Amino acid sequence: MAEKACRNCNRIVEDASECPVCKNNDLSDSWNGLVVIYNPEDSEISEKMGINTPGRYAIRVK
């Protein structure tokens, strides 16, 4: 199964029908860019993207 991105929080998920972060089931196959967040408390990027949980996130989800 291909990687999909959540349209709500941009989290990239594999082999799932629901986002593990926000529990949304609106996932998209069409996304661009990849950001890996290890420590959201100290990351300026996670602050700008509104990310509070470590993981892999899409920069843009269509």
C-alpha positions as CSV (number, residue, x, y, z in Angstrom):
1,M,0.0,0.0,0.0
2,A,1.3,3.5,-0.8
3,E,2.0,6.2,1.7
4,K,-0.8,8.6,2.2
5,A,-1.0,12.0,3.9
6,C,-3.7,13.2,6.3
7,R,-5.5,16.2,4.9
8,N,-6.1,17.6,8.4
9,C,-2.6,17.4,10.0
10,N,-0.4,16.3,7.1
11,R,0.9,13.2,8.9
12,I,2.2,10.5,6.5
13,V,0.7,7.1,7.2
14,E,1.4,3.7,5.7
15,D,-1.1,0.8,5.6
16,A,-3.8,2.7,7.6
17,S,-7.3,4.0,6.9
18,E,-7.1,6.5,9.7
19,C,-4.5,9.0,10.9
20,P,-2.9,8.0,14.2
21,V,-2.5,11.6,15.3
22,C,-5.9,13.3,14.7
23,K,-8.0,10.2,14.0
24,N,-9.2,11.6,10.7
25,N,-10.0,9.2,7.8
26,D,-9.6,11.8,5.0
27,L,-6.2,10.6,3.5
28,S,-4.7,11.6,0.2
29,D,-2.4,9.9,-2.2
30,S,-1.4,13.3,-3.7
31,W,1.1,15.1,-1.5
32,N,4.5,16.8,-1.9
33,G,7.5,17.3,0.2
34,L,8.6,15.5,3.4
35,V,9.5,16.9,6.8
36,V,10.7,14.6,9.6
37,I,10.1,16.0,13.1
38,Y,12.1,14.4,15.9
39,N,11.7,17.0,18.7
40,P,8.7,19.2,18.1
41,E,9.3,21.2,21.3
42,D,12.6,22.6,20.0
43,S,11.7,22.8,16.3
44,E,10.9,26.1,14.5
45,I,9.5,24.1,11.6
46,S,7.1,22.2,13.7
47,E,6.0,25.4,15.3
48,K,5.3,27.0,11.9
49,M,3.5,23.9,10.7
50,G,1.5,23.5,14.0
51,I,3.0,20.0,14.7
52,N,3.1,18.7,18.3
53,T,3.9,15.0,17.7
54,P,7.2,13.5,16.3
55,G,6.9,11.8,12.9
56,R,6.9,12.2,9.2
57,Y,4.7,15.0,7.7
58,A,3.9,16.2,4.2
59,I,4.6,19.8,3.3
60,R,1.7,20.0,0.9
61,V,-1.4,17.8,0.7
62,K,-3.8,18.1,-2.3
